[in-house]
Amino acid sequence: MRMLATAYCDRGPTKSGVPAQHGVVAADIRRLPLGTRVRILAPGERYAGVYTVLDTGSKIRGRDLDIFMPSCRAAKRFGKRPVQVRILTERRNRGDRVLRQAQDERSW
């Protein structure tokens, strides 16, 4: 699936309650529910890899994706770019079970 990606560096808690950290993305939960695991396909790029949707954003709509980066400088340099995304596992249940599991998966 083709999506438009941006990056953020806010280290506060995510929508799921897990602190923002490497491996976290924000998405429109109507398209990618919390707990969904995705792979960003970008050979040779540092941001390529597997991420878990654990956050949302007021400006994240539809096919938008916001990738957490620990460096605000890197997030700003990232800008906005199209990315290819493959859904690995999709969570339909956004209940407490998904949030507890996300909090337990601290080693991405």
Secondary structure, DSSP 8 states (H G I E B T S, - for coil): -EEEEEEE---SB-TTSSB--TTEEEE-TTTS-TT-EEEEE-TT-TT-EEEEEEE--TT--TTEEEEE-S-HHHHHHH-SEEEEEEEEE-----SHHHHHHHHH----
